[in-house]
């Protein structure tokens, strides 16, 4: 005798609709290791300073190999962004720089959309990373501070300056 699997009962399509709705809803992590800060035009310099520490073995090149200016995106950090920066206005010029007492840091900034990437490495003779760029659109930016070797713990301060 041949075994016949029982046919599933028709559930009226609601299950398919639920599964489709869940699959179509992207999950976006909007949390950062060291929190969120918000800046608006002519912000107080103290508002543009946040602190954290490096660590992690996630390769930042997994987010992007190159930024919008074709600079290499390098270093290791945590998979979650270290900071989330919310710009309430467009800014013509901003500089984001790291101070870790001249340890060798890297920087990756993603935003206001997933495809706009800015990366930084050494700043002049200093080994701390920075990004100085134009045309910062209002929106949410995810910031990763990395190191060249995975798992390196370095305390740092991020400073955002408007020109």
C-alpha atoms as an extended CHARMM CRD file, in Angstrom:
* protein
*
       163  EXT
         1         1  UNK       CA              0.0000000000        0.0000000000        0.0000000000  PROA      1               0.0000000000
         2         2  UNK       CA              1.3410000000        3.3810000000       -0.9850000000  PROA      2               0.0000000000
         3         3  UNK       CA              1.4930000000        6.1230000000        1.6560000000  PROA      3               0.0000000000
         4         4  UNK       CA             -0.3300000000        9.3210000000        0.6920000000  PROA      4               0.0000000000
         5         5  UNK       CA              0.5220000000       12.5340000000        2.4340000000  PROA      5               0.0000000000
         6         6  UNK       CA             -2.5490000000       14.3860000000        3.6050000000  PROA      6               0.0000000000
         7         7  UNK       CA             -3.1430000000       17.5960000000        1.7300000000  PROA      7               0.0000000000
         8         8  UNK       CA             -2.8070000000       20.7860000000        3.7390000000  PROA      8               0.0000000000
         9         9  UNK       CA             -6.0480000000       22.5750000000        4.3400000000  PROA      9               0.0000000000
        10        10  UNK       CA             -6.5330000000       25.8370000000        2.4910000000  PROA      10              0.0000000000
        11        11  UNK       CA             -5.9530000000       28.7340000000        4.8880000000  PROA      11              0.0000000000
        12        12  UNK       CA             -7.6310000000       31.3850000000        2.8100000000  PROA      12              0.0000000000
        13        13  UNK       CA             -4.4770000000       33.2190000000        1.6820000000  PROA      13              0.0000000000
        14        14  UNK       CA             -3.9670000000       35.1400000000        4.9520000000  PROA      14              0.0000000000
        15        15  UNK       CA             -0.8530000000       33.1220000000        5.7480000000  PROA      15              0.0000000000
        16        16  UNK       CA              0.6630000000       33.9170000000        2.3510000000  PROA      16              0.0000000000
        17        17  UNK       CA             -0.2050000000       37.5920000000        2.8110000000  PROA      17              0.0000000000
        18        18  UNK       CA              1.4580000000       37.6500000000        6.2390000000  PROA      18              0.0000000000
        19        19  UNK       CA              4.6230000000       35.9460000000        5.0150000000  PROA      19              0.0000000000
        20        20  UNK       CA              4.8030000000       38.3030000000        2.0110000000  PROA      20              0.0000000000
        21        21  UNK       CA              4.3410000000       41.3770000000        4.2260000000  PROA      21              0.0000000000
        22        22  UNK       CA              7.0680000000       40.2320000000        6.6180000000  PROA      22              0.0000000000
        23        23  UNK       CA              9.5020000000       39.4970000000        3.7950000000  PROA      23              0.0000000000
        24        24  UNK       CA              8.8830000000       42.9070000000        2.2220000000  PROA      24              0.0000000000
        25        25  UNK       CA              9.5810000000       44.8070000000        5.4440000000  PROA      25              0.0000000000
        26        26  UNK       CA             13.3170000000       45.4840000000        5.7560000000  PROA      26              0.0000000000
        27        27  UNK       CA             14.9170000000       45.2490000000        9.1650000000  PROA      27              0.0000000000
        28        28  UNK       CA             17.2150000000       48.2390000000        9.6510000000  PROA      28              0.0000000000
        29        29  UNK       CA             19.2820000000       48.4880000000       12.7950000000  PROA      29              0.0000000000
        30        30  UNK       CA             19.0390000000       52.0860000000       13.9330000000  PROA      30              0.0000000000
        31        31  UNK       CA             20.9180000000       51.5300000000       17.1550000000  PROA      31              0.0000000000
        32        32  UNK       CA             24.5470000000       52.3860000000       17.7120000000  PROA      32              0.0000000000
        33        33  UNK       CA             27.1060000000       51.1860000000       20.2190000000  PROA      33              0.0000000000
        34        34  UNK       CA             27.5080000000       54.6890000000       21.6910000000  PROA      34              0.0000000000
        35        35  UNK       CA             24.2070000000       56.3420000000       20.8190000000  PROA      35              0.0000000000
        36        36  UNK       CA             22.7790000000       59.0110000000       18.5540000000  PROA      36              0.0000000000
        37        37  UNK       CA             23.5290000000       62.7140000000       18.3310000000  PROA      37              0.0000000000
        38        38  UNK       CA             21.6610000000       65.3910000000       16.3710000000  PROA      38              0.0000000000
        39        39  UNK       CA             23.0960000000       68.4980000000       14.7050000000  PROA      39              0.0000000000
        40        40  UNK       CA             21.3740000000       71.4920000000       13.1260000000  PROA      40              0.0000000000
        41        41  UNK       CA             22.7550000000       74.5730000000       11.3730000000  PROA      41              0.0000000000
        42        42  UNK       CA             25.2240000000       76.5800000000       13.5120000000  PROA      42              0.0000000000
        43        43  UNK       CA             25.3720000000       73.8670000000       16.1810000000  PROA      43              0.0000000000
        44        44  UNK       CA             27.3790000000       74.4230000000       19.3540000000  PROA      44              0.0000000000
        45        45  UNK       CA             30.8040000000       72.7310000000       18.9820000000  PROA      45              0.0000000000
        46        46  UNK       CA             30.1440000000       70.6800000000       22.1380000000  PROA      46              0.0000000000
        47        47  UNK       CA             27.1600000000       69.0420000000       20.3810000000  PROA      47              0.0000000000
        48        48  UNK       CA             29.5410000000       67.7230000000       17.7210000000  PROA      48              0.0000000000
        49        49  UNK       CA             31.7290000000       65.7740000000       20.1770000000  PROA      49              0.0000000000
        50        50  UNK       CA             31.0300000000       62.1730000000       21.1350000000  PROA      50              0.0000000000
        51        51  UNK       CA             33.1950000000       59.4480000000       22.6280000000  PROA      51              0.0000000000
        52        52  UNK       CA             33.6090000000       55.7200000000       22.2830000000  PROA      52              0.0000000000
        53        53  UNK       CA             36.1620000000       52.9800000000       21.8540000000  PROA      53              0.0000000000
        54        54  UNK       CA             37.1610000000       50.7710000000       18.9610000000  PROA      54              0.0000000000
        55        55  UNK       CA             36.8790000000       47.0150000000       18.8870000000  PROA      55              0.0000000000
        56        56  UNK       CA             35.5230000000       44.2280000000       16.7810000000  PROA      56              0.0000000000
        57        57  UNK       CA             36.6840000000       42.0870000000       13.9110000000  PROA      57              0.0000000000
        58        58  UNK       CA             34.1330000000       43.0660000000       11.2570000000  PROA      58              0.0000000000
        59        59  UNK       CA             35.8890000000       44.2530000000        8.0940000000  PROA      59              0.0000000000
        60        60  UNK       CA             34.6130000000       47.7040000000        7.1000000000  PROA      60              0.0000000000
        61        61  UNK       CA             35.3160000000       46.8240000000        3.4670000000  PROA      61              0.0000000000
        62        62  UNK       CA             32.3100000000       44.4800000000        3.7590000000  PROA      62              0.0000000000
        63        63  UNK       CA             30.1520000000       47.6330000000        3.8220000000  PROA      63              0.0000000000
        64        64  UNK       CA             32.0130000000       49.1380000000        0.8700000000  PROA      64              0.0000000000
        65        65  UNK       CA             35.4500000000       48.6800000000       -0.7150000000  PROA      65              0.0000000000
        66        66  UNK       CA             35.5790000000       52.3040000000       -1.8810000000  PROA      66              0.0000000000
        67        67  UNK       CA             33.7430000000       55.5080000000       -1.0050000000  PROA      67              0.0000000000
        68        68  UNK       CA             32.1380000000       58.0320000000       -3.3350000000  PROA      68              0.0000000000
        69        69  UNK       CA             35.5630000000       59.6320000000       -3.9920000000  PROA      69              0.0000000000
        70        70  UNK       CA             37.1130000000       56.1950000000       -4.7270000000  PROA      70              0.0000000000
        71        71  UNK       CA             39.0910000000       56.1770000000       -1.4320000000  PROA      71              0.0000000000
        72        72  UNK       CA             39.6290000000       52.7340000000        0.0900000000  PROA      72              0.0000000000
        73        73  UNK       CA             37.4010000000       51.7710000000        3.0260000000  PROA      73              0.0000000000
        74        74  UNK       CA             39.6100000000       49.8550000000        5.4370000000  PROA      74              0.0000000000
        75        75  UNK       CA             39.8380000000       48.7160000000        9.0380000000  PROA      75              0.0000000000
        76        76  UNK       CA             37.9950000000       46.5380000000       11.5130000000  PROA      76              0.0000000000
        77        77  UNK       CA             35.1230000000       47.5190000000       13.7900000000  PROA      77              0.0000000000
        78        78  UNK       CA             31.9320000000       46.1790000000       15.3180000000  PROA      78              0.0000000000
        79        79  UNK       CA             29.1880000000       45.2530000000       12.8000000000  PROA      79              0.0000000000
        80        80  UNK       CA             26.8790000000       47.8240000000       14.4430000000  PROA      80              0.0000000000
        81        81  UNK       CA             27.7270000000       51.4680000000       13.8500000000  PROA      81              0.0000000000
        82        82  UNK       CA             29.5260000000       53.1580000000       16.7140000000  PROA      82              0.0000000000
        83        83  UNK       CA             27.4970000000       56.3740000000       16.4140000000  PROA      83              0.0000000000
        84        84  UNK       CA             24.4400000000       57.6190000000       14.5810000000  PROA      84              0.0000000000
        85        85  UNK       CA             24.5550000000       61.2630000000       13.5170000000  PROA      85              0.0000000000
        86        86  UNK       CA             21.2940000000       62.9270000000       12.5200000000  PROA      86              0.0000000000
        87        87  UNK       CA             21.6200000000       66.0970000000       10.4510000000  PROA      87              0.0000000000
        88        88  UNK       CA             18.4820000000       68.2140000000       10.7040000000  PROA      88              0.0000000000
        89        89  UNK       CA             19.6360000000       70.4550000000        7.8310000000  PROA      89              0.0000000000
        90        90  UNK       CA             21.8100000000       70.2330000000        4.7340000000  PROA      90              0.0000000000
        91        91  UNK       CA             25.4360000000       71.2380000000        5.3530000000  PROA      91              0.0000000000
        92        92  UNK       CA             27.6880000000       72.5110000000        2.5780000000  PROA      92              0.0000000000
        93        93  UNK       CA             30.8970000000       71.4410000000        4.3800000000  PROA      93              0.0000000000
        94        94  UNK       CA             31.5540000000       69.1790000000        7.3690000000  PROA      94              0.0000000000
        95        95  UNK       CA             34.6570000000       67.5840000000        8.8220000000  PROA      95              0.0000000000
        96        96  UNK       CA             34.4420000000       64.4670000000       10.9730000000  PROA      96              0.0000000000
        97        97  UNK       CA             37.6840000000       63.6540000000       12.7480000000  PROA      97              0.0000000000
        98        98  UNK       CA             38.8670000000       61.0900000000       15.2500000000  PROA      98              0.0000000000
        99        99  UNK       CA             41.1870000000       61.7560000000       18.1810000000  PROA      99              0.0000000000
       100       100  UNK       CA             42.5800000000       58.5800000000       19.7260000000  PROA      100             0.0000000000
       101       101  UNK       CA             45.9460000000       60.0230000000       20.8120000000  PROA      101             0.0000000000
       102       102  UNK       CA             47.3750000000       59.3470000000       17.3490000000  PROA      102             0.0000000000
       103       103  UNK       CA             46.5880000000       55.6380000000       17.2620000000  PROA      103             0.0000000000
       104       104  UNK       CA             46.0250000000       54.3130000000       13.7590000000  PROA      104             0.0000000000
       105       105  UNK       CA             42.2590000000       54.6520000000       13.2570000000  PROA      105             0.0000000000
       106       106  UNK       CA             39.9730000000       54.4170000000       10.2200000000  PROA      106             0.0000000000
       107       107  UNK       CA             36.5540000000       55.9170000000        9.5810000000  PROA      107             0.0000000000
       108       108  UNK       CA             33.4980000000       54.8930000000        7.5500000000  PROA      108             0.0000000000
       109       109  UNK       CA             30.3710000000       57.0580000000        7.3270000000  PROA      109             0.0000000000
       110       110  UNK       CA             27.2610000000       55.7500000000        5.5790000000  PROA      110             0.0000000000
       111       111  UNK       CA             24.3440000000       58.0510000000        4.8790000000  PROA      111             0.0000000000
       112       112  UNK       CA             21.9230000000       59.5650000000        4.4560000000  PROA      112             0.0000000000
       113       113  UNK       CA             21.1860000000       56.5180000000        2.2630000000  PROA      113             0.0000000000
       114       114  UNK       CA             22.8450000000       53.0890000000        2.1400000000  PROA      114             0.0000000000
       115       115  UNK       CA             24.8130000000       53.9020000000       -1.0430000000  PROA      115             0.0000000000
       116       116  UNK       CA             26.5140000000       57.1510000000        0.0190000000  PROA      116             0.0000000000
       117       117  UNK       CA             29.7850000000       56.2010000000        1.7170000000  PROA      117             0.0000000000
       118       118  UNK       CA             32.6320000000       58.4030000000        2.9790000000  PROA      118             0.0000000000
       119       119  UNK       CA             35.8540000000       56.7900000000        4.2230000000  PROA      119             0.0000000000
       120       120  UNK       CA             38.8920000000       58.2160000000        5.9600000000  PROA      120             0.0000000000
       121       121  UNK       CA             42.2990000000       57.1450000000        7.1120000000  PROA      121             0.0000000000
       122       122  UNK       CA             45.3610000000       59.1520000000        8.1870000000  PROA      122             0.0000000000
       123       123  UNK       CA             45.0240000000       62.9410000000        8.5160000000  PROA      123             0.0000000000
       124       124  UNK       CA             48.1870000000       64.6860000000        7.3460000000  PROA      124             0.0000000000
       125       125  UNK       CA             51.0270000000       63.4300000000        9.5500000000  PROA      125             0.0000000000
       126       126  UNK       CA             48.5940000000       62.0960000000       12.1690000000  PROA      126             0.0000000000
       127       127  UNK       CA             47.4590000000       58.4850000000       12.1350000000  PROA      127             0.0000000000
       128       128  UNK       CA             43.9660000000       59.3770000000       13.3340000000  PROA      128             0.0000000000
       129       129  UNK       CA             41.3030000000       59.2550000000       10.6180000000  PROA      129             0.0000000000
       130       130  UNK       CA             39.1450000000       62.0840000000        9.3160000000  PROA      130             0.0000000000
       131       131  UNK       CA             36.6640000000       62.8540000000        6.5530000000  PROA      131             0.0000000000
       132       132  UNK       CA             36.3030000000       66.3710000000        5.1880000000  PROA      132             0.0000000000
       133       133  UNK       CA             33.6540000000       66.6720000000        2.5030000000  PROA      133             0.0000000000
       134       134  UNK       CA             30.9750000000       68.8160000000        0.9300000000  PROA      134             0.0000000000
       135       135  UNK       CA             27.2830000000       68.3570000000        0.2490000000  PROA      135             0.0000000000
       136       136  UNK       CA             26.0560000000       66.6330000000        3.4230000000  PROA      136             0.0000000000
       137       137  UNK       CA             22.3180000000       66.1430000000        2.9850000000  PROA      137             0.0000000000
       138       138  UNK       CA             19.8910000000       66.1980000000        5.8700000000  PROA      138             0.0000000000
       139       139  UNK       CA             19.3100000000       62.7020000000        7.2210000000  PROA      139             0.0000000000
       140       140  UNK       CA             20.7520000000       59.8510000000        9.2580000000  PROA      140             0.0000000000
       141       141  UNK       CA             24.4240000000       58.8750000000        9.0710000000  PROA      141             0.0000000000
       142       142  UNK       CA             25.9720000000       55.7260000000       10.5330000000  PROA      142             0.0000000000
       143       143  UNK       CA             29.5830000000       56.1340000000       11.7310000000  PROA      143             0.0000000000
       144       144  UNK       CA             32.1010000000       53.3310000000       12.2740000000  PROA      144             0.0000000000
       145       145  UNK       CA             35.5070000000       53.9840000000       13.8690000000  PROA      145             0.0000000000
       146       146  UNK       CA             37.9320000000       51.1960000000       13.0850000000  PROA      146             0.0000000000
       147       147  UNK       CA             41.5010000000       50.0370000000       13.5690000000  PROA      147             0.0000000000
       148       148  UNK       CA             43.8790000000       48.2210000000       11.2300000000  PROA      148             0.0000000000
       149       149  UNK       CA             43.9980000000       45.1190000000       13.4030000000  PROA      149             0.0000000000
       150       150  UNK       CA             40.8440000000       43.2920000000       14.4970000000  PROA      150             0.0000000000
       151       151  UNK       CA             39.8870000000       43.4990000000       18.1650000000  PROA      151             0.0000000000
       152       152  UNK       CA             42.0830000000       46.5110000000       19.0400000000  PROA      152             0.0000000000
       153       153  UNK       CA             40.5670000000       48.6070000000       21.8350000000  PROA      153             0.0000000000
       154       154  UNK       CA             41.3130000000       52.3260000000       21.5750000000  PROA      154             0.0000000000
       155       155  UNK       CA             39.4140000000       55.1370000000       23.3210000000  PROA      155             0.0000000000
       156       156  UNK       CA             38.5500000000       58.0140000000       20.9960000000  PROA      156             0.0000000000
       157       157  UNK       CA             36.6020000000       61.2440000000       20.5540000000  PROA      157             0.0000000000
       158       158  UNK       CA             34.7190000000       62.0420000000       17.3540000000  PROA      158             0.0000000000
       159       159  UNK       CA             34.5510000000       65.7620000000       16.5480000000  PROA      159             0.0000000000
       160       160  UNK       CA             32.2250000000       67.1280000000       13.8760000000  PROA      160             0.0000000000
       161       161  UNK       CA             33.0170000000       70.6380000000       12.6520000000  PROA      161             0.0000000000
       162       162  UNK       CA             31.1100000000       72.8380000000       10.2320000000  PROA      162             0.0000000000
       163       163  UNK       CA             33.0540000000       75.1400000000        7.9270000000  PROA      163             0.0000000000
